[in-house]
Amino acid sequence: MKSTKTTFPITEVREQFPALARMYKDKPVAYFDGPGGSQVVRSAIEAISAYMERGGANLHGSFPSSWETEETISEARLAVADFLNVQAKEVAFGANMTTLTIAIANALGKNFKVGDEIVVTEMDHRANVDPWIMMAEDRGLTVRWVKVDTETKTLDLTNLDKLINDKTKIVAVGMASNAIGTIVDLQPFAERAKKVGALLVADAVHAAPHLPIDRDRLQIDILLCSAYKFFGPHIGIAAIKEEVFQQLEPYKLTTSPAYYPDKLETGTQNHEGIAGIRPAIEFFAGFGQGETRRARILSGMERIEVYENSLAHRLREGLSAIEGVTVTQAAANVPKTPTVAFQVQGIEPAEICKRLAEEHSIFAAAGHFYASTLGDVLGLNDSGGWVRAGLAPYSTEEEVERLIGAIKSL
């Protein structure tokens, strides 16, 4: 991860996010709650509004608004294909990542039998844990856990060859911890999964706003993310390798399409939301260079990554220097997203967040953020979990200093 400071057009960026004009307690709001859902870029808001204003329609009609809806979905698939380096026909949309994962897990479970095994991790958001565990309970599968090293705040790969074995069917791993920011090296999981014939399922919800993703290079079979984490609407995204998608048999209505990717998209989709996906992805491309949208996305994300990490470095440094503040983080040499989780001695995280909002107009969240197993392993859930501060391209140095100063004042 790059952390060198660079010139970044922060004023230009902030002008693209209408929510940044909000005031609270007579102060401009500083949004640090991006890991739970980013603010939406203006171009996505306008695309959503435009779709609804010109007349929406359902699919397969013999009239313009229906054709336009199909074109909107097609454009969104193509944008996601460039974003994740996949084929457009491998991209399915849904209500959210959790709903999609439950549907995929239930569909895959039809092919498993008693004695088969799945692997999940103690670091993951429960959306990439519980759907697999529920399926395993229904089908009589064994669940194995990759543990967290409580000292390093990384996954313990010591017994990976035993955990992922000839009985393993699914290996579910998050690309980055949504709670503490640790970026996971997927290579050992991918290599071991391929060796035993298991499918690798990667939760990229937290990673997608911060890391360029190449699904096939990472040897991921099923990749999931959500547009509302990268400046778009509340839409879940699944990018499933074609050979896996072909065999997938989701639970669906008998009259629903039997072809992919539509067979995973049960019911009428959120067409207006899907209209906002392409502009959200093109926000990244707007900062990049290159002859293709994929190339512009990659270089744009690299530029954003440098800026975000410079802010995150300052935030970690500033918080760690405050007496009574404990930052939960991996070592400096471990790559991390610009997400900082911490506790303040003697004050509940929820109380801290309330005071940050009421006294400083800083919006940050508290809790375990559905990474509840990680909170249990680290012994933090009983004390309310963490305060989590996430940086985004629209975050500023002034906001970081405001947060550090606010925590000092506590």
Long-range contacts (C-beta under 8 A, 24 or more apart in sequence): 1-183, 1-305, 1-309, 1-335, 1-336, 2-302, 2-305, 2-306, 2-309, 3-306, 3-309, 3-310, 3-312, 3-313, 4-306, 4-310, 5-306, 5-310, 6-303, 6-306, 6-307, 6-310, 8-303, 8-304, 8-306, 8-307, 8-393, 9-287, 10-307, 10-394, 10-396, 13-393, 13-394, 14-394, 14-396, 16-41, 16-42, 16-43, 16-283, 16-394, 17-41, 17-42, 17-231, 17-394, 18-42, 18-45, 20-394, 23-361, 24-357, 24-361, 25-358, 25-359, 25-361, 27-360, 27-361, 28-361, 29-361, 29-362, 29-363, 30-360, 30-361, 30-362, 30-363, 30-395, 30-399, 30-402, 30-403, 31-363, 31-392, 31-394, 31-395, 32-362, 32-363, 32-364, 32-388, 32-389, 32-390, 32-391, 32-395, 32-399, 32-403, 33-363, 33-364, 33-365, 33-388, 33-390, 34-209, 34-229, 34-390, 34-391, 34-392, 34-395, 35-178, 35-206, 35-229, 35-339, 35-365, 35-369, 35-388, 35-390, 36-365, 36-369, 36-388, 36-390, 37-228, 37-229, 37-234, 38-209, 38-228, 38-229, 38-230, 38-231, 38-392, 39-231, 39-392, 39-394, 40-228, 40-231, 40-232, 40-233, 40-276, 40-280, 41-231, 41-232, 41-279, 41-280, 41-283, 43-279, 43-280, 43-282, 43-283, 44-231, 44-232, 44-233, 44-276, 44-277, 44-279, 44-280, 44-283, 45-276, 46-279, 47-275, 47-276, 47-278, 47-279, 48-233, 48-272, 48-273, 48-275, 48-276, 50-275, 51-271, 51-272, 51-275, 52-272, 56-271, 56-272, 58-268, 69-271, 72-271, 72-274, 72-275, 73-269, 73-271, 73-274, 75-278, 76-274, 76-275, 76-277, 76-278, 77-261, 78-278, 79-277, 79-278, 79-281, 79-282, 79-293, 80-237, 80-239, 80-277, 80-281, 82-281, 82-292, 82-293, 82-294, 82-297, 83-208, 83-213, 83-281, 83-284, 83-297, 84-204, 84-213, 84-214, 84-215, 84-223, 84-225, 84-239, 85-213, 85-214, 85-215, 85-216, 85-217, 85-294, 86-215, 86-216, 86-223, 86-239, 87-242, 89-242, 89-260, 89-261, 90-239, 90-240, 90-241, 90-242, 90-245, 90-260, 90-261, 91-237, 91-238, 91-239, 91-261, 92-237, 92-238, 92-239, 92-240, 92-260, 92-261, 92-262, 92-264, 92-265, 93-235, 93-236, 93-237, 93-238, 93-265, 93-269, 93-270, 93-274, 93-277, 94-235, 94-236, 94-237, 94-238, 94-264, 94-265, 94-266, 94-269, 95-234, 95-235, 95-236, 95-270, 96-226, 96-234, 96-235, 96-236, 97-127, 97-203, 97-205, 97-224, 97-225, 97-226, 97-236, 97-237, 97-238, 98-127, 98-131, 98-236, 99-236, 100-224, 100-236, 100-237, 100-238, 100-264, 101-127, 101-128, 101-131, 101-132, 101-201, 101-203, 101-224, 102-131, 102-134, 103-250, 103-251, 103-264, 103-266, 104-131, 104-201, 104-222, 104-238, 104-240, 104-248, 104-250, 104-264, 105-131, 105-132, 105-134, 105-135, 105-170, 106-131, 106-135, 106-250, 106-251, 107-248, 107-249, 107-250, 107-251, 107-264, 108-135, 108-169, 108-170, 108-199, 108-248, 109-135, 109-136, 109-138, 109-139, 109-141, 110-249, 111-169, 111-247, 112-139, 112-141, 112-169, 113-139, 113-140, 114-139, 114-140, 114-141, 115-140, 115-141, 115-142, 115-167, 116-141, 116-142, 116-167, 116-168, 116-169, 117-141, 117-142, 117-143, 117-144, 117-165, 117-167, 117-168, 117-169, 118-142, 118-143, 118-144, 118-168, 118-169, 118-170, 118-171, 118-172, 119-143, 119-144, 119-145, 119-146, 119-163, 119-164, 119-168, 119-170, 119-171, 119-172, 119-198, 120-144, 120-145, 120-146, 120-172, 121-145, 121-146, 121-147, 121-148, 121-155, 121-172, 121-173, 121-174, 122-146, 122-147, 122-148, 122-155, 122-373, 122-374, 122-377, 123-148, 123-155, 123-174, 123-177, 123-182, 123-184, 123-371, 123-373, 123-374, 124-172, 124-173, 124-174, 124-177, 124-203, 124-371, 124-373, 124-374, 125-174, 125-178, 125-179, 125-203, 125-205, 125-206, 125-369, 125-370, 125-371, 126-370, 126-371, 126-372, 126-373, 127-203, 127-205, 127-370, 128-172, 128-173, 128-174, 128-201, 128-203, 128-224, 129-172, 129-373, 132-170, 132-172, 132-201, 141-169, 142-167, 144-168, 146-173, 147-377, 148-374, 148-377, 148-378, 150-377, 150-378, 152-330, 152-331, 152-334, 153-180, 153-182, 153-328, 153-329, 153-330, 153-331, 153-334, 153-378, 154-182, 154-184, 154-330, 154-334, 155-184, 157-188, 160-188, 160-189, 160-192, 161-192, 164-189, 164-192, 164-193, 164-196, 164-198, 165-196, 166-196, 166-197, 168-193, 168-196, 168-198, 169-198, 169-199, 170-198, 170-199, 170-201, 171-198, 171-199, 171-200, 171-201, 172-201, 172-203, 173-200, 173-201, 173-202, 173-203, 174-202, 174-203, 174-204, 174-205, 174-206, 174-207, 175-202, 175-203, 175-204, 175-206, 175-207, 175-211, 175-213, 176-206, 176-207, 176-210, 176-211, 176-336, 176-337, 177-206, 177-337, 177-339, 177-371, 177-374, 178-205, 178-206, 178-339, 178-369, 178-370, 178-371, 179-328, 179-339, 179-341, 179-368, 179-369, 179-371, 179-374, 179-375, 179-386, 179-388, 180-328, 180-329, 180-330, 180-336, 180-339, 180-341, 180-371, 180-374, 180-386, 181-312, 181-329, 181-330, 181-336, 181-337, 181-338, 181-339, 181-340, 181-341, 182-329, 182-330, 182-334, 182-335, 182-336, 183-207, 183-211, 183-334, 183-335, 183-336, 183-337, 186-218, 186-219, 186-220, 187-218, 190-218, 190-219, 190-220, 191-219, 193-219, 194-219, 199-244, 205-229, 206-337, 206-339, 207-337, 209-392, 210-301, 210-304, 210-305, 210-308, 210-337, 210-338, 211-301, 211-305, 211-337, 212-297, 212-298, 212-301, 212-302, 215-239, 215-241, 216-241, 227-273, 227-276, 227-277, 227-280, 230-280, 230-281, 230-284, 231-280, 231-283, 232-276, 232-277, 232-279, 232-280, 232-281, 233-270, 233-272, 233-273, 233-274, 233-276, 233-277, 233-280, 234-270, 234-273, 235-270, 235-273, 235-274, 235-276, 235-277, 237-277, 238-264, 240-264, 304-393, 307-393, 308-338, 308-391, 308-392, 308-393, 308-395, 309-338, 311-338, 311-391, 311-395, 311-396, 311-397, 311-400, 312-336, 312-337, 312-338, 312-339, 312-340, 312-391, 314-397, 314-400, 314-401, 315-340, 315-389, 315-391, 315-400, 315-403, 315-404, 316-340, 318-400, 318-401, 318-404, 319-404, 319-407, 322-404, 322-407, 322-408, 325-407, 328-378, 328-380, 328-386, 337-390, 338-390, 338-391, 338-392, 339-388, 339-389, 339-390, 339-391, 340-388, 340-389, 340-390, 340-391, 341-386, 341-387, 341-388, 341-389, 342-386, 342-387, 342-389, 342-407, 343-380, 343-383, 343-386, 343-387, 344-387, 344-407, 344-410, 347-410, 348-383, 348-384, 349-383, 349-384, 349-385, 349-386, 349-387, 350-384, 352-387, 352-407, 352-410, 353-387, 355-406, 355-410, 356-403, 356-406, 359-406, 359-409, 360-402, 360-403, 360-406, 362-399, 362-402, 362-403, 362-406, 364-388, 364-389, 364-403
